[in-house]
Amino acid sequence: MQAESIMTKPVITTDANATIAQAVELMLSNKVSCLPVADSDGTLIGIVSKSDFLRREELGTQRVRPRWLEFDLGPGTVAEDYARSNGRIIHQVMTTPVISAPPGASIADIVDLMMQHRINNLPIVDRDRVIGIITRTDLLLVLIRAMPKQGTTPPDDDLIRKAILAELQSQTWSGGDLIDVRVSDGLVELKGAIVDERQRKAAIVAAEKVAGVGQVKDGLLLSTDPFGEGFIAAEKAGTRSRVPLVLLPSHITWT
């Protein structure tokens, strides 16, 4: 799935010479959290978001630093903070350059950009012009559509078990074949050993994500010595695997 298939369009933009009051009113009336800034021919030159209006002198929230830190940062940084807190025109407070993506970008590319740059909105640009925008809300809508719908088809226990095992064995944290899966009428039971409590949560998630799973029963046990002599070879489900000789229930707390 590419950006152009999930982006919001047309895009509401603002002008670099618009006032902050005009931009805020535009955001509120259209219920948007950001405004790309475009010049007269539609070229993207900046972006403003709600976060750009949080550090304002009118609110008494402008950034205040100790004198020694201002001296260390230099006059440029302090001057920029002042302009952002007191500016009245969009070009004085907008963020540049703008992090953007092309219409052919994948969802993975989009998420990587958002996480790497800590942004919530990503303009989609074609030949320097804004043609759409993707927000985190857009990604949530894609997520909810992609999630499997429970109860749409009768569960096939064998297929469910194979799918869960395949998912577990593809993950480096699972310990290979230390976790076994039993399925009956869509009810999944996880059996076997883990060496870290965080594996328990991940294993349950791996089972729950498979279509047709109704409920997951946790039968995993926490081992104290997964790599020492406490492990013995044993037959399990027709294959040889390594099973812990000494296992501790997960509810035991050591003091």
N, C-alpha and C positions, 0 to 999 in steps of 0.2 A: 504494500500500500504506500502510495506516494503523497507528498505534501498537498499537491493540487486537489486530491480527492477528499481531503478532510479539512482544508482551510476554510475560514470564514471569509465570505466576500459578498458584496463589495466592501472595501475597507473604509472606515471613517478616519479621515486624516485632518490635520490642522496645518496652518501656515506658520512659517518661522517668525512672522511679524505679528501674529495674533497675541493678545494679552493672556496672561495666566488665568484671569477670571473667565475669559471666553473659552479657554481650553477646559477648565474645570466644569463649566456649565455644559459643554459639549459631552464630556464624559458622563456626567450625571444624567442628562436627558436621554442619552443612548445606552446607558447602562454598560459602559465599557471601562476597562481598567487601564487602557493605554491608548495613545494616539501617535501613529507614525507622523513624522513631519515631512512634508513634501514641498518642493518648489513649484513654480508655475507650470512646468511641463510634466509634473508627476514624479520627478526623480526623488528618491528617498535621501534625505539629508540628516535626519535625526529621529529621535523618539522620546516621548515623555510618558511617564506612568504615574500612578498614584503615589508611588514611593518618592518621586521627585518633589512632591509637594508636602512631605512630612517635616522636613527640616526648614521651618519658616519662622522668620522673626515675628510675624503676626500671631503665631501660636505660642511663641516663647520656647520653641523647640530647636532653635538654631544650634549648630554644633559649637560647643565651648571647650577649649583645650587649655591646659596650663601654659603659661608663658614660655616655659623652658621647652615644651613640646612644639609650640609654634615656631620657636627659634630653630629647633632641630629640623622641622619639616621644611622650613623656608617660606618666603613670602608668597610664592606661587600657589601652593596648596591652600594656604589660609585665605588668599584672595579669591580663589575658586569657590571655597566654601561660602564666603561672604556673598558672592554673586548669586549663588544658588539659593541662598536664604532670603535674599532681598530683591532679586530680579523681578521685573514686571512683564517682560516679553519672553516668549517661548524660546527664542534662540539663545537666551541667557541661561536657561536652566536645562535645556534638552541634552540628552546623552548622545555623544558622537565618539567614534564611529558606531554605526548600528550593526549588531549581530543579526544576520539574516540567513535565509536558505533559499535555494532555487526550487522551482515547482516540482522537480523530479527527485527531491530529497526523500529518503526513506524515513519511516517513523523512528527507526533506531538512530539515524543521523540527527533528527530533530530533538529527541530526548537527550542525546549526548551533548548537543549544543546548549540546551537549557540547563543541564546539570553542571556542565563545565563552567559556564558563565553566570550561573545562578540567576537566571532570568525566567520570567513567567510567560512572556509573550515573544513570539518569533515571527517577524514579517517575512512573507514569501515574495521574493523579488525576481522579476524577469526583465533583463536589459535595463537594470537600474530603477525600474518602476515597481511600485508596490501593487501586487495583484491580489494579495490575500494576507491573512494573518492566522497563526495557530497559537492558541492559548492552552494552558494546562487543562482547562475545562473541555476543550475539543478532544484532547487525548483521553480524558475520562469517558467521554461519550463513545470513543472507539473501543476503549477497554470493555465497557459494559456490553457492547454489541458482540465482542469477540468471546466473552466468557460463555462456557457451555451451559445450556439450559437443562436444569435437572428435571427428570421425569418425562422427557419428551419421547424416549424409546425404552422398551423393557431392558433391564440390565443383562448383559451376557457376562457371567462370572469369569469365564476363562479369558475372554478378551480384556476384561478389566484387570485381572491379575497380570497378564502379559504386559499391558500398558504401564502399570505401576512399576513392575520389575524393570522394564526397559528404562523408565524415567530414573529410577533409583540408581541403576547400574551406569547410567550416563553421567552421574554426578560424582565428583571426586570426594565429597564429604561423606558419602554413604557407606564407605568401607567395603565396596565390592558386593559380595554376596552374604554379608553378615546379617542383612535384614531380609526376612522372608515374608511373604504375603499370602494370606488366605482370604478367599472371597466366597460368600454365600448370600444369594439373593440381594446383591449390591452392598451387603455389609462387609466391610474390609477389616481384617485383623492383622496388625503388624506384629511380627514376632522376631526375636533375635537380639543382637547386642549392639549397644552404642557406647562410645567412650567419652562423649561430651553431651550434656543436656541439650545443647542447641541443635544437635542432630535429630532429637525427638520432634521438635517443632517442624524442622525441615522435612522429615519423613512423612509427617501427617499432612503437611501442605502438598507434598508430591502425590500422595494418595488422593486427597480431596480434589485436586485439579483434573482428575480423569473423569470423563463423562460417564454417567451411570452410577457413580459412587453415591450411596445414600448416607452412610455413616462410617466413621473410622474408629475402630477400637484400638487403643494403645496397649500393646503387650510387650513393648520394648524394655529391656533391662540394661541398667548401667553397669559396665564392667570396670573394675579397678585396675586391672593389669592386662590390657588387650594385646600386648606384644610380648609378654613374657611367657613363662612356662604354664601359666594358667589357661592357655588356649590349647585345645586338643582337636585333632581331626575327627570329624563325625559325618555320618551320612545324613543328608537333609534333602528332602524332596527329590531323591534319586540322584543327587550330585554330591560330591565331597566338598565340604566347605569348612571353614575354621569357626568353631563355636567356643565361647568362653566356658571354662570349667567352673569358675567362681563368679557368680553374678550377684549384684546388689540391687534390690528394688529401688526405684528412683526416689521414693519418699524418705529414705534414710538420710538423716542429717548428722554429719560428723562435727563434734565440738572439741 
